[in-house]
Amino acid sequence: MGTDILILPFIQLNEKMNKRLLGFCAATLVGTSIAAQEQKKDTIVPLQLNEVVVSDSRFKLKRENSGKTVIKITAEEMKQQQGKSVAEFINTKSGIEIVGSRGREGAIYGVFARGGRGRQVLITIDGVRVSDPSSFSSEYDLRLLSTANVESIEIIKGASSTLYGTGAAVAVINITTKKTSDRKIAGNFQSSIGTNQTAENQDYDVSSFSNSAQVSGTLGEFTYAAGFSNTYSDGLSAIVTPDNKEDTFSRYSTDIKLGYRFSDAFDVNIYGNQTKVNNSFDESSGFLDADYRYISKQERIGLSSKYSYGKGSLQVNAAYSTYDSEFISAFPSVSKSENLVIDAYHKYNYNDTFYTVLGVNYLQDKIEFANDEDFKIIDPYVNVVYVSDFGLNVNAGARLNNHSEYGTHFVYNVNPSFSFKTSNGYVKVLSSYATSYITPNLNHLFGAFGANPDLKPEEDRTIEGGLEYAIDKKLRVSALYFNRKEENFITFGPDFSNINATNTIDAQGVEVELDWIPLEKLRFNANYTFTERKGDNAIRLPKHKVNTSINYAVCENTRLSLNYALTGKRFDTDFSTFSNVNLDSFSLLDFYVSHQLIPNKLDVFLNASNILNEKYVEVFGFTTKGRNIRVGLNLNL
């Protein structure tokens, strides 16, 4: 209640005041940028051929020794694009399409990767899988994540069930939260405000607010961190209607992390999170304004510990999460669910040649239906990486899934690659063959809508092949072909019950990526994705997608970036008539400028999205954003 009272005066600012405020912020940024022209020239952070990737093997390996396609969104990249959500960052990468990330805050995200759906994409936070058993596909809701608490993101594309288990059929998104400071006490404070408007209604009212505060430090062997963040927005209707009644979205998140190093060999960390979401939405059947609301609370506690000896280590990661959700609508519902994840594994490095992981993963999901329902999964797994001194690298593994409902299921992967050294870089040839699986979730088996306890697990097969070429500090370019097959995938039958499809889904595509630094102050990134999915109507999945960005260091403290994104034609479904709808392609152009008022202490930024104010449709019948402006600051103490 108290927070709402604080927010309301800002919401009620009149249009003239809002325009003046935005104009003042923009003028401040421009003025400080011009004043900084006389300062020392800055350079773009160079490419590193020894860039370390972790997620595909759980070891720190040089990129040239990794046979998987791993994308890393670094803390530096996130700092240069402040004001974006986690979903917006991920959506700029090849092979990924997050539907809803261009709509109003609070829109439900649909995650697509390599022609696969959200239930085939696994999300982990600090190495522990997260999923909401109460959601229809047991996906994790990316709306629960605040960018302010994220250090980096690694995306493994391709089947990864051997290391990560059920659900890791097309991609794994590994999110790492911010580390504690080495100082006794350090603070970070972020705040931003922005517009939230359609292309037709460009009134520039301030309608979106985000704030965060984090304190962390190290006291001898003890580490601590605590953070709070909140987001509030209105100004947009969830659905395009004649009245376009505004729908609101709010998120409040609290995090705490405590750690203790008992010795140089042994440390333990515990953490907790609570996130509350309150989201208004409309009636999608008939596309009518409605006073519907979705209220959700997530609570998670976890532990990570590591014991190191020589070239080996034993690690245990565990987390217990609860999800309480309520839909206030024409079909009201309340759901409560929980899950427990424990992952214990042993790693050993044999003379920087063989890297082995031997582990066991335990998962329990539980939901309160008319009767409490749950299932348990116990998976032993092994993974081995071989790194030769003549260029050959092999990543191979196997996993035995033991499910309380389905018995045992075996999956494996073989991922050879070969790196050829050049005078100033390398050429890498990579390939992969992997199997994966997705077990039906509790809603599929016992839920109130379409339950079918006789469902079979989905089985997938993925083949990949590609090339990567890199020149030290200047250029990296890669191209990859993938081919996937899905069997027993879950769909709706004639009576809207869940069934296993009798046909197969065949998906194939090409991903091309470029990272180039032609000048010390200029960096150019681009990626192109072609995806073809056969076997269903592939709704909301673009066949062609392009992302590009140009980053320029104007001077020591000022950076500019221009981002362009093309989303190709695709199908959607009009669920009021259950007929297919063709959606046109669209292009968006964004501009960003940041400036350090106090080097390494105080940054200010301006983010202008869809600067050409293009009108487009992302999801049939739902609202999308026009030109919007966001300004903010980032303070380190």
VOGU-3710 file (C-alpha; in Angstrom, 3 decimals, decimal comma):
1> mgtdililpf> 0,000/0,000/0,000  2,775/2,436/0,933  4,605/1,776/-2,330  1,465/2,504/-4,340  1,086/5,848/-2,581  4,643/6,775/-3,531  4,130/5,782/-7,158  0,788/7,462/-7,820  2,052/11,095/-7,860  4,508/10,160/-10,612
11> iqlnekmnkr> 1,821/8,460/-12,651  -0,370/11,537/-12,446  2,204/13,948/-13,873  0,568/15,932/-16,663  1,654/15,624/-20,272  3,513/18,932/-20,392  5,552/18,130/-17,302  6,416/14,682/-18,653  7,666/16,153/-21,928  9,750/18,733/-20,110
21> llgfcaatlv> 11,234/16,071/-17,861  12,218/13,862/-20,771  13,554/16,834/-22,671  15,669/17,881/-19,708  17,112/14,368/-19,304  17,899/14,113/-22,996  19,523/17,560/-23,008  21,624/16,592/-20,004  22,912/13,504/-21,772  23,698/15,379/-24,966
31> gtsiaaqeqk> 25,393/18,189/-23,084  27,602/15,914/-21,043  28,499/13,945/-24,171  29,608/17,095/-25,964  31,595/18,253/-22,960  33,366/14,915/-22,877  34,659/15,273/-26,427  37,889/16,806/-25,145  38,693/13,841/-22,926  40,980/10,930/-23,658
41> kdtivplqln> 39,859/8,585/-26,457  38,359/5,280/-25,490  38,614/1,923/-27,239  36,209/-0,945/-27,675  36,936/-4,020/-25,549  38,834/-6,324/-27,964  37,838/-9,856/-28,884  39,648/-12,534/-26,923  40,537/-15,836/-28,537  40,938/-17,346/-25,077
51> evvvsdsrfk> 37,379/-16,386/-24,133  36,147/-18,855/-21,532  32,884/-20,788/-21,861  31,508/-22,937/-19,052  27,913/-24,047/-19,604  28,518/-26,688/-22,281  30,962/-28,751/-20,160  30,958/-27,203/-16,638  34,680/-26,583/-17,081  36,363/-23,326/-18,023
61> lkrensgktv> 37,426/-24,052/-21,571  38,751/-21,770/-24,279  36,154/-21,023/-26,910  38,287/-22,676/-29,594  38,171/-25,949/-27,587  34,380/-25,941/-27,261  32,419/-27,868/-29,873  29,077/-26,391/-28,869  27,491/-23,145/-30,039  27,659/-21,014/-26,882
71> ikitaeemkq> 26,628/-17,350/-26,762  27,737/-15,241/-23,825  26,013/-11,992/-22,857  28,605/-10,337/-20,643  28,240/-7,797/-17,861  29,929/-5,264/-20,164  27,342/-5,830/-22,904  24,493/-5,441/-20,415  26,043/-2,271/-19,046  26,137/-0,799/-22,561
81> qqgksvaefi> 22,403/-1,456/-23,057  20,905/-0,470/-19,704  17,144/-0,333/-19,430  16,510/-3,580/-21,327  14,840/-6,647/-19,836  16,485/-10,077/-19,704  14,131/-11,235/-22,466  15,146/-8,306/-24,713  18,846/-9,159/-24,350  18,282/-12,830/-25,184
91> ntksgieivg> 16,043/-11,944/-28,137  18,939/-10,249/-29,974  20,856/-13,531/-30,330  20,796/-15,977/-33,234  18,449/-18,937/-33,126  16,256/-17,357/-30,426  12,856/-15,672/-30,696  11,086/-14,453/-27,540  7,569/-13,521/-28,540  6,136/-10,813/-26,284
101> srgregaiyg> 9,463/-9,075/-25,602  8,407/-6,199/-27,900  5,002/-5,772/-26,275  3,961/-4,103/-23,075  5,671/-4,991/-19,814  3,720/-7,882/-18,364  3,152/-9,616/-21,698  3,554/-13,385/-21,456  6,774/-14,486/-23,136  6,877/-17,338/-25,615
111> vfarggrgrq> 10,430/-18,681/-25,938  11,344/-20,278/-29,276  14,765/-21,739/-30,051  15,776/-23,554/-33,236  12,148/-24,187/-34,109  11,365/-25,562/-30,643  8,876/-24,351/-28,050  9,357/-23,027/-24,532  8,972/-26,418/-22,854  12,078/-27,516/-24,799
121> vlitidgvrv> 14,207/-24,641/-23,461  15,684/-25,093/-20,003  16,518/-22,085/-17,826  19,009/-22,270/-14,958  19,920/-19,638/-12,376  23,425/-20,014/-10,930  23,547/-23,545/-12,322  20,233/-24,745/-10,845  17,274/-25,442/-13,133  14,197/-23,304/-12,517
131> sdpssfssey> 10,673/-24,116/-13,684  7,138/-23,437/-12,522  5,243/-26,748/-12,218  1,919/-24,883/-12,064  2,307/-23,336/-15,540  0,820/-25,358/-18,386  4,220/-26,249/-19,870  6,204/-25,987/-16,596  8,238/-23,132/-18,074  10,010/-20,528/-15,985
141> dlrllstanv> 8,468/-17,073/-16,246  11,171/-14,643/-17,440  9,033/-11,771/-16,129  10,225/-12,791/-12,656  13,810/-11,766/-13,479  15,246/-8,305/-12,884  18,200/-7,353/-15,081  19,665/-5,432/-12,144  20,512/-8,730/-10,428  22,044/-10,451/-13,484
151> esieiikgas> 25,822/-10,654/-13,996  25,904/-12,590/-17,267  23,950/-15,009/-19,455  25,274/-18,039/-21,333  23,103/-19,675/-23,974  23,891/-23,210/-25,173  22,069/-23,936/-28,404  21,315/-27,530/-29,271  20,305/-30,588/-27,266  21,913/-30,653/-23,794
161> stlygtgaav> 19,906/-33,270/-21,922  23,001/-35,261/-20,958  24,230/-32,449/-18,688  20,944/-30,742/-17,837  18,198/-33,372/-18,027  14,606/-33,229/-19,214  13,582/-30,089/-21,076  17,029/-29,220/-22,431  16,104/-30,260/-25,957  16,862/-27,127/-28,008
171> avinittkkt> 18,681/-24,698/-25,684  19,847/-23,993/-22,152  19,795/-20,410/-20,867  22,165/-20,211/-17,892  21,725/-16,985/-15,907  24,414/-15,984/-13,402  23,463/-13,506/-10,697  25,752/-10,694/-9,631  28,799/-11,547/-7,567  29,593/-10,066/-4,187
181> sdrkiagnfq> 32,127/-7,255/-3,999  35,687/-7,901/-2,770  35,447/-4,693/-0,725  34,027/-4,585/2,802  30,954/-2,786/1,556  29,874/-1,660/-1,900  26,585/-0,450/-3,292  24,902/-0,208/-6,663  21,781/1,846/-7,306  19,862/2,028/-10,580
191> ssigtnqtae> 16,826/4,052/-11,516  15,059/4,762/-14,798  11,810/6,202/-16,108  10,273/5,958/-19,533  7,299/6,203/-21,802  5,053/3,261/-22,579  3,105/4,046/-25,733  1,896/2,679/-29,048  2,795/4,001/-32,495  -0,648/5,624/-32,746
201> nqdydvssfs> -0,557/7,330/-29,342  2,695/9,295/-29,021  1,880/11,493/-26,011  5,198/10,860/-24,181  3,633/10,425/-20,753  5,989/8,939/-18,169  4,397/5,532/-17,595  7,214/3,151/-16,673  9,481/3,113/-13,604  12,310/0,789/-12,566
211> nsaqvsgtlg> 14,527/0,964/-9,481  17,031/-1,291/-7,795  19,428/-1,154/-4,845  22,118/-3,692/-4,024  24,679/-3,847/-1,218  27,418/-6,476/-1,002  30,830/-7,045/0,506  33,476/-9,361/1,920  34,426/-9,459/5,603  37,306/-11,862/5,985
221> eftyaagfsn> 35,971/-15,275/5,003  32,354/-14,104/5,045  30,545/-12,664/2,006  27,117/-11,068/1,829  24,788/-9,453/-0,681  21,283/-8,042/-0,470  19,200/-6,449/-3,171  15,782/-5,053/-3,940  14,234/-4,105/-7,266  10,852/-2,952/-8,463
231> tysdglsaiv> 9,196/-2,227/-11,800  5,872/-0,538/-12,480  4,249/0,354/-15,775  0,915/1,323/-17,280  -0,158/3,232/-20,378  -0,840/0,273/-22,671  -3,762/-2,060/-23,096  -2,873/-5,742/-23,261  -5,169/-6,237/-26,265  -5,973/-3,878/-29,127
241> tpdnkedtfs> -9,559/-2,758/-28,442  -11,604/0,359/-29,319  -11,256/1,713/-25,774  -7,634/0,552/-25,233  -8,086/0,622/-21,487  -4,696/0,702/-19,751  -3,385/-2,440/-18,063  -0,773/-2,250/-15,311  2,198/-4,424/-14,436  4,316/-4,454/-11,273
251> rystdiklgy> 7,164/-6,617/-9,997  8,883/-6,495/-6,605  11,909/-8,681/-6,017  14,130/-9,185/-2,962  17,390/-11,169/-2,972  19,842/-12,156/-0,272  23,063/-14,161/-0,545  25,449/-15,264/2,239  28,688/-17,193/1,878  31,507/-18,501/4,022
261> rfsdafdvni> 34,906/-19,869/3,016  35,864/-22,466/5,619  39,234/-23,028/3,955  40,974/-22,538/0,624  39,383/-25,834/-0,422  35,827/-25,544/0,906  33,149/-22,841/0,683  29,368/-22,705/1,086  26,832/-20,166/-0,161  23,144/-19,878/0,673
271> ygnqtkvnns> 20,659/-17,589/-1,034  17,022/-16,607/-1,060  14,665/-14,798/-3,403  11,098/-13,567/-3,267  9,422/-12,067/-6,328  5,851/-10,794/-6,580  4,132/-10,025/-9,876  0,783/-8,273/-10,317  -0,361/-8,072/-13,932  -3,586/-6,837/-15,538
281> fdessgflda> -4,795/-8,499/-18,731  -7,807/-8,590/-21,049  -10,221/-11,130/-22,508  -8,396/-12,741/-25,446  -11,497/-14,636/-26,600  -13,280/-11,936/-28,574  -10,518/-9,393/-27,834  -12,382/-7,373/-25,212  -11,201/-5,044/-22,457  -11,543/-6,730/-19,090
291> dyryiskqer> -10,514/-6,160/-15,491  -8,661/-9,445/-15,281  -5,600/-9,883/-13,131  -2,762/-12,359/-12,637  -1,094/-12,358/-9,206  1,951/-14,510/-8,575  4,514/-14,994/-5,829  7,721/-16,988/-6,200  9,958/-17,870/-3,263  13,238/-19,722/-3,670
301> iglsskysyg> 15,955/-20,754/-1,230  19,118/-22,485/-2,312  22,565/-23,712/-1,448  25,768/-24,125/-3,410  28,924/-25,675/-2,004  32,267/-26,655/-3,444  35,129/-28,733/-2,136  38,309/-28,554/-4,225  41,372/-30,773/-4,132  44,237/-30,764/-6,581
311> kgslqvnaay> 42,693/-30,950/-10,039  39,301/-32,113/-8,836  36,260/-30,762/-7,060  32,973/-31,940/-5,588  30,016/-29,576/-5,976  26,459/-29,630/-4,681  23,794/-27,196/-5,898  20,277/-27,333/-4,498  17,175/-25,149/-4,525  13,629/-25,361/-3,188
321> stydsefisa> 10,999/-23,135/-4,845  7,317/-22,427/-4,271  4,901/-20,755/-6,685  1,518/-19,298/-5,669  -0,576/-17,940/-8,543  -4,094/-16,641/-8,958  -6,015/-15,808/-12,132  -8,911/-13,411/-11,589  -10,897/-13,756/-14,811  -13,992/-15,304/-16,361
331> fpsvsksenl> -12,388/-18,661/-15,502  -10,781/-17,947/-12,105  -8,217/-20,329/-10,719  -5,697/-20,629/-7,921  -2,596/-22,797/-8,169  0,129/-23,752/-5,739  3,192/-25,729/-6,697  6,709/-26,447/-5,514  9,834/-28,116/-6,739  13,083/-29,350/-5,268
341> vidayhkyny> 16,278/-29,693/-7,304  19,542/-31,228/-6,080  22,533/-31,583/-8,389  25,679/-33,218/-7,017  28,649/-33,820/-9,286  32,369/-34,504/-9,240  34,735/-32,818/-11,696  38,311/-33,807/-12,484  40,902/-32,413/-14,883  43,459/-34,953/-16,141
351> ndtfytvlgv> 46,482/-32,903/-17,225  44,390/-30,405/-19,217  43,557/-33,223/-21,634  40,577/-35,083/-20,159  37,871/-33,225/-18,261  35,316/-35,474/-16,582  32,006/-34,823/-14,832  30,223/-37,577/-12,928  26,997/-36,611/-11,204  23,464/-37,331/-10,105
361> nylqdkiefa> 20,470/-35,016/-10,335  17,300/-35,210/-8,239  14,085/-33,402/-9,173  10,689/-33,390/-7,502  7,666/-31,416/-8,776  4,446/-31,114/-6,769  1,105/-29,370/-7,461  -2,057/-29,015/-5,399  -4,953/-30,244/-7,570  -8,094/-31,872/-6,138
371> ndedfkiidp> -5,496/-34,331/-4,874  -1,833/-33,497/-4,410  0,165/-34,864/-7,319  3,909/-35,169/-7,711  6,629/-37,001/-9,566  10,314/-37,593/-8,946  13,264/-37,898/-11,311  16,685/-39,301/-10,376  19,289/-38,999/-13,148  22,888/-40,273/-12,953
381> yvnvvyvsdf> 25,027/-38,781/-15,728  28,580/-38,648/-17,028  30,316/-36,242/-19,401  33,882/-36,328/-20,758  35,771/-33,657/-22,703  38,970/-34,503/-24,550  41,267/-31,621/-25,596  44,250/-32,733/-27,684  47,456/-30,845/-28,430  46,920/-31,243/-32,186
391> glnvnagarl> 43,467/-29,610/-32,489  40,978/-32,433/-31,921  38,347/-31,846/-29,210  35,562/-34,238/-28,216  32,675/-33,607/-25,820  30,618/-36,751/-25,101  28,176/-37,771/-22,424  25,280/-39,979/-21,352  22,392/-39,757/-18,891  19,952/-42,334/-17,500
401> nnhseygthf> 16,605/-40,764/-16,620  14,709/-42,573/-13,847  11,180/-41,178/-13,664  8,620/-42,205/-11,039  5,906/-42,331/-13,744  7,875/-43,501/-16,799  10,735/-45,693/-15,623  14,140/-45,327/-17,295  15,160/-43,444/-20,425  18,675/-43,174/-21,900
411> vynvnpsfsf> 20,061/-40,128/-23,761  23,534/-39,322/-25,044  25,556/-36,854/-27,082  28,761/-36,921/-29,162  30,277/-33,553/-30,063  33,642/-33,638/-31,917  35,387/-30,515/-33,201  38,750/-29,646/-34,687  40,668/-26,356/-34,400  43,309/-25,319/-36,916
421> ktsngyvkvl> 45,736/-22,713/-35,623  46,505/-19,757/-37,878  49,174/-17,079/-37,461  46,760/-14,826/-35,583  43,702/-16,925/-34,801  42,030/-20,241/-35,582  39,561/-22,052/-37,802  37,224/-24,474/-36,032  35,090/-27,227/-37,546  32,388/-28,572/-35,253
431> ssyatsyitp> 29,678/-31,220/-35,337  27,247/-32,836/-32,935  24,765/-35,676/-32,624  22,557/-35,655/-29,540  19,360/-37,199/-28,221  17,103/-35,534/-25,671  13,749/-36,009/-24,022  10,905/-34,120/-22,361  8,693/-35,880/-19,862  5,052/-34,727/-19,580
441> nlnhlfgafg> 4,502/-32,394/-16,662  1,926/-32,646/-13,890  -0,561/-30,402/-15,703  -0,376/-32,636/-18,770  -0,984/-35,728/-16,648  -3,404/-34,586/-13,938  -4,396/-30,956/-14,576  -7,889/-29,504/-14,815  -7,631/-28,968/-18,586  -7,056/-31,864/-20,979
451> anpdlkpeed> -5,326/-34,194/-18,499  -4,085/-37,501/-19,898  -2,147/-39,854/-17,568  -1,269/-42,114/-20,527  1,033/-39,641/-22,274  4,470/-40,750/-23,419  7,690/-38,685/-23,116  8,724/-36,630/-26,128  11,954/-37,815/-27,795  14,199/-35,537/-29,854
461> rtieggleya> 17,249/-35,965/-32,063  19,566/-33,115/-33,112  22,384/-33,012/-35,695  24,666/-29,979/-36,066  27,618/-29,001/-38,211  29,447/-25,712/-38,578  32,539/-23,553/-38,984  34,056/-20,746/-36,921  36,883/-18,414/-37,968  38,576/-15,947/-35,629
471> idkklrvsal> 41,306/-13,324/-35,895  42,808/-12,172/-32,622  41,132/-9,020/-31,219  39,440/-8,156/-34,513  37,041/-10,683/-36,006  34,966/-13,758/-35,276  32,543/-15,239/-37,814  30,651/-18,526/-37,653  28,054/-20,469/-39,621  26,125/-23,524/-38,443
481> yfnrkeenfi> 23,465/-25,879/-39,808  21,106/-27,785/-37,506  18,529/-30,489/-38,090  16,067/-31,639/-35,435  13,363/-34,308/-35,201  10,647/-34,425/-32,515  8,619/-37,581/-31,817  5,687/-38,050/-29,434  5,384/-34,318/-28,968  2,358/-33,274/-26,913
491> tfgpdfsnin> -0,525/-31,527/-28,667  -4,303/-31,218/-28,347  -6,696/-33,888/-29,598  -10,164/-33,332/-31,116  -11,702/-33,074/-27,634  -8,911/-30,695/-26,477  -7,283/-33,383/-24,350  -3,492/-33,730/-24,306  -2,262/-36,405/-26,708  0,991/-37,562/-28,262
501> atntidaqgv> 1,056/-36,610/-31,937  1,380/-39,491/-34,383  3,439/-37,422/-36,828  6,915/-36,002/-36,287  8,176/-32,436/-36,256  11,161/-31,778/-38,513  13,035/-28,524/-37,974  16,157/-27,318/-39,705  17,977/-24,056/-40,039  21,124/-22,018/-40,467
511> eveldwiple> 22,696/-19,553/-38,033  25,360/-17,044/-39,075  27,147/-14,744/-36,600  29,658/-11,919/-37,021  31,612/-9,963/-34,402  33,992/-7,431/-35,959  36,114/-4,554/-34,651  37,257/-2,605/-37,745  38,517/0,343/-35,644  39,616/0,605/-32,040
521> klrfnanytf> 36,517/2,672/-31,216  34,004/0,803/-33,377  32,392/-2,627/-33,009  29,903/-4,310/-35,328  27,767/-7,353/-34,439  25,340/-9,155/-36,718  23,512/-12,446/-36,833  21,085/-14,103/-39,217  18,816/-17,083/-38,531  16,882/-19,197/-41,002
531> terkgdnair> 14,424/-21,622/-39,400  12,063/-24,058/-41,067  9,646/-26,167/-39,019  7,456/-28,849/-40,641  4,747/-30,932/-39,034  2,504/-28,191/-37,663  1,684/-24,570/-38,510  4,767/-23,221/-36,656  2,862/-20,268/-35,220  4,819/-17,113/-34,292
541> lpkhkvntsi> 8,067/-18,579/-35,579  9,777/-16,355/-38,189  11,553/-18,135/-41,007  14,065/-15,277/-41,326  15,477/-13,114/-38,547  18,316/-10,545/-38,497  19,922/-8,617/-35,638  22,685/-6,033/-36,035  24,322/-3,512/-33,732  26,953/-0,806/-34,157
551> nyavcentrl> 28,756/0,369/-31,011  30,958/3,459/-31,060  33,126/4,900/-28,277  32,788/8,651/-28,821  35,333/9,366/-26,106  36,575/8,001/-22,816  33,232/8,248/-21,065  30,615/8,271/-23,828  29,302/5,429/-25,983  26,667/5,240/-28,679
561> slnyaltgkr> 24,947/2,252/-30,221  22,471/1,711/-33,021  20,560/-1,572/-33,164  18,506/-2,963/-36,045  16,256/-6,036/-35,937  14,271/-7,690/-38,731  11,608/-10,267/-37,903  10,318/-12,127/-40,936  6,855/-13,283/-41,935  5,165/-15,960/-39,836
571> fdtdfstfsn> 1,828/-17,521/-38,994  -0,331/-16,904/-35,953  -3,712/-18,277/-34,887  -6,865/-16,264/-34,352  -8,124/-18,239/-31,365  -11,613/-16,756/-31,660  -12,033/-18,608/-34,983  -9,075/-21,052/-34,765  -7,933/-19,954/-38,206  -4,401/-19,140/-39,368
581> vnldsfslld> -3,392/-15,512/-39,810  -0,421/-14,257/-41,823  1,729/-11,749/-39,946  3,862/-9,327/-41,978  7,576/-8,910/-41,393  8,733/-5,818/-39,520  11,939/-3,924/-38,771  12,835/-2,001/-35,613  15,624/0,524/-35,092  16,846/1,429/-31,592
591> fyvshqlipn> 19,327/4,055/-30,396  21,280/4,137/-27,142  23,730/6,584/-25,564  25,459/6,360/-22,183  27,852/8,710/-20,446  29,931/8,474/-17,269  29,395/11,675/-15,323  31,829/10,346/-12,723  34,106/7,618/-14,165  33,391/4,199/-12,643
601> kldvflnasn> 30,855/5,803/-10,302  27,911/7,453/-12,025  26,494/6,618/-15,476  23,506/8,174/-17,170  21,818/6,746/-20,248  19,110/7,340/-22,822  17,463/4,456/-24,646  15,211/5,213/-27,630  13,413/2,147/-29,020  11,592/1,852/-32,353
611> ilnekyvevf> 12,803/5,332/-33,270  11,059/5,195/-36,675  7,756/4,518/-34,856  6,910/1,500/-36,997  3,471/-0,092/-36,634  3,613/-3,889/-36,502  1,973/-7,000/-35,058  3,939/-9,414/-32,899  1,034/-11,541/-31,611  -2,340/-11,367/-33,332
621> gfttkgrnir> -4,701/-9,021/-31,472  -2,149/-7,883/-28,886  -0,586/-4,463/-28,379  2,954/-3,588/-29,454  5,087/-0,587/-28,610  5,766/2,383/-30,843  8,593/4,862/-30,323  9,533/4,983/-26,639  12,155/6,810/-24,593  13,783/5,687/-21,355
631> vglnlnl> 16,343/7,635/-19,307  18,149/6,504/-16,206  21,233/6,403/-14,033  23,530/3,811/-12,507  25,444/4,724/-9,329  28,293/2,669/-7,832  29,530/3,415/-4,311
//
